[in-house]
Each structure stands twice: as C-alpha cells, then as structure tokens.
Amino acid sequence: RDDGFHLSILDCDLLTAIPPTIYHLKEKGGQIGISLDGCRNMRRLPAEIGVLENLRYLDIVGCQISPLPWTLGRAPPECKIKSRDSSLLEAIKRAGVEVDEDDTNPNSTRPFQVKVKDLEPYFRNIRGRFAFGVLKFQIISRRAKGEAVDRLYRPGGRKFHELQAHFDMMVKSHKA
C-alpha cells in the first residue's frame, strides 16, 4: 500500500510558478514528494509550500528558484531539498550552511542536496531581509504621505485655500 503522494512535473518550460493552492496536498495524507526537475522557467515557490507538514523532498534541479520562500523553513526538518541553482547555492553558503558539493570545479552544475533542518541560518537570513523590507516600506510610505500632505497644505497647494478659509472662520468665531 502506498500512503504517499508524489507530484512530478518534468521539463515543463511553460511552468513559471506553482499556484498557492499547493497547500491542498496536505489533505492527501501520507508523505509528500514534489519533483519539478527541468522546469527551467520556474522562478518562485509559493509561501504556502511551508504548510506541507509531510513534505519529504523537493526536487528543484533545473529550476531558477532563488531565494527559497522563508516559509519552507516550517517544513519537516528531515525534508530534503535538491537543486542545481548556483545563485541559491551561493546564498545558502553565505548564510553559513555547509553543503556537500563538487568543489573541484567552481562552475559545476552537479546537483546538491540539503535538509531543511540544516537551512535554519539561511531561512533566518531570508526572514530578516523580509522584515527589514517591510520596515523600510513603512518608513518610505510614511515619509511619502508626510510629503504629500505637506504639498497639499503649503501655499499654492490644492488644500491650502480650504485650510486658510477654515482657519479664518475659526478665528472669527473665537473673536465673537
């Protein structure tokens, strides 16, 4: 009896992303394996892939997925991720994760494999960059909002005359 589920999409150049509905696979029960080997135009994985509690392997050899979604860090610790993407490998190494690979050829296209539990520093780095990006966005949007309000109410701005009339009306009512 096979109590697992294996999704295999091989050499599909039309596939650029997996839909977020991938999380429905957890309803299948049993172990889950996903192989996207050779999908050269695949650029991203949905954040929902992290909810697959029974994910045992993710084969993205031949895909151009970098960075991995930080939610993948929620996958089971023994889940194996297999890739050949050199930019992903560099990012993983920069995070301090040791990866078993062919060091004799720096341009090697040999696949590498790593477990989710070993990628904790990588996912921490990704979460940190995500949080910093959100904070930076909030600061920039607040600054832009302040500048927009300033432009509206400065002399010559669209709301300046309305504000001036309101102010004049308040001054008159206060004098009375």
C-alpha positions in Angstrom: 0.0 0.0 0.0 1.3 3.4 -1.0 0.2 6.1 1.5 2.2 8.9 0.0 1.7 11.4 -2.8 4.2 12.4 -5.4 3.8 15.4 -7.7 6.1 15.2 -10.7 6.3 17.9 -13.3 9.4 17.3 -15.5 10.9 19.5 -18.2 8.0 21.9 -18.4 9.2 25.2 -19.8 5.7 26.7 -19.6 5.6 26.5 -15.8 6.9 29.6 -14.1 5.3 29.2 -10.6 3.3 26.7 -8.6 -0.1 28.0 -7.6 -0.7 28.8 -3.9 -3.3 26.0 -3.8 -0.4 23.6 -3.4 -1.4 23.5 0.3 -4.3 21.3 -0.6 -1.8 18.5 -0.9 -1.6 18.2 2.9 -5.2 16.9 2.7 -3.9 13.8 0.8 -2.2 12.5 3.9 0.9 10.4 3.9 4.3 11.6 2.8 4.5 14.2 0.0 7.2 14.5 -2.6 7.5 17.2 -5.2 9.7 17.0 -8.3 10.0 19.9 -10.6 13.1 18.7 -12.4 14.0 20.6 -15.5 11.3 23.3 -15.3 13.8 25.9 -16.5 11.4 28.9 -16.2 10.3 28.2 -12.7 11.2 31.3 -10.7 9.4 31.0 -7.4 7.7 28.7 -5.0 4.5 29.8 -3.1 4.8 30.6 0.6 2.1 28.0 1.1 4.6 25.2 0.5 5.7 25.7 4.1 2.4 24.3 5.4 3.0 20.9 3.9 3.8 19.1 7.2 4.5 15.8 5.4 6.8 17.2 2.7 9.7 14.7 2.5 11.5 16.0 -0.6 11.5 18.9 -3.0 13.4 18.4 -6.2 14.0 21.7 -8.0 17.0 20.7 -10.1 17.0 22.7 -13.3 14.7 25.5 -11.8 15.8 29.1 -11.2 14.3 29.5 -7.7 16.2 31.8 -5.5 15.6 32.7 -2.8 13.6 29.9 -1.4 10.4 31.1 0.5 11.2 31.5 4.2 8.1 29.6 5.0 9.8 26.4 3.7 11.7 26.5 7.0 8.5 25.2 8.6 8.7 22.0 6.5 9.8 18.9 8.4 13.4 19.0 9.5 14.3 15.9 7.5 12.8 17.2 4.3 15.4 17.1 1.5 15.8 19.9 -1.0 17.7 19.1 -4.1 18.8 21.9 -6.5 21.5 22.8 -9.0 20.9 26.6 -9.0 24.3 28.3 -8.4 22.8 31.6 -7.0 20.7 29.6 -4.5 23.9 27.6 -3.5 25.8 30.9 -3.0 23.0 32.3 -0.8 22.9 29.1 1.3 26.7 29.2 1.7 26.7 33.0 2.6 24.3 32.1 5.4 26.9 29.7 6.8 25.3 26.4 5.8 27.8 23.7 4.7 26.8 22.0 1.5 28.3 18.8 0.2 29.2 19.5 -3.4 31.9 19.1 -6.0 34.5 21.7 -5.0 36.9 20.7 -7.7 35.0 22.7 -10.4 33.7 26.1 -9.3 31.4 26.1 -12.4 30.0 22.7 -11.5 26.4 22.0 -12.4 26.3 19.0 -10.2 23.1 18.9 -8.0 23.4 19.5 -4.3 21.1 18.3 -1.6 20.4 19.8 1.8 17.9 19.1 4.6 15.6 21.8 5.9 17.0 21.5 9.4 20.4 22.4 8.1 19.0 25.5 6.3 17.9 27.3 9.5 20.6 30.0 9.2 19.5 30.6 5.5 15.8 30.9 6.4 16.7 33.2 9.4 18.5 35.4 6.9 15.6 35.4 4.5 13.1 36.3 7.3 15.4 39.1 8.4 15.6 40.6 5.0 11.8 40.3 4.6 11.2 42.0 8.0 13.7 44.8 7.0 11.9 45.2 3.7 8.6 45.6 5.4 10.0 48.1 7.9 11.7 50.1 5.1 8.5 50.1 3.1 6.6 51.5 6.1 9.2 54.2 6.7 9.2 55.2 3.0 5.4 55.2 2.8 5.1 57.4 5.9 7.6 59.8 4.5 5.8 60.0 1.2 2.5 60.5 3.0 4.0 63.3 5.0 5.5 64.9 1.9 2.1 64.6 0.1 0.2 66.2 3.0 2.9 69.0 3.1 2.4 69.6 -0.7 -1.4 69.8 -0.2 -1.4 72.4 2.5 1.6 74.6 1.6 0.8 78.0 0.0 -0.4 77.2 -3.5 -1.3 73.6 -2.7 -4.8 72.3 -3.5 -6.0 72.3 0.1 -4.3 75.5 1.2 -7.2 77.8 0.5 -9.7 75.4 2.1 -7.5 75.2 5.2 -7.0 79.0 5.2 -10.8 79.6 5.0 -11.4 77.1 7.8 -8.7 78.8 9.9 -10.2 82.3 9.2 -13.7 81.0 10.2 -12.3 79.6 13.5 -10.5 82.9 14.3 -13.7 84.9 13.6 -15.9 82.6 15.7 -13.3 82.8 18.5 -13.3 86.7 18.4 -17.1 86.8 18.6 
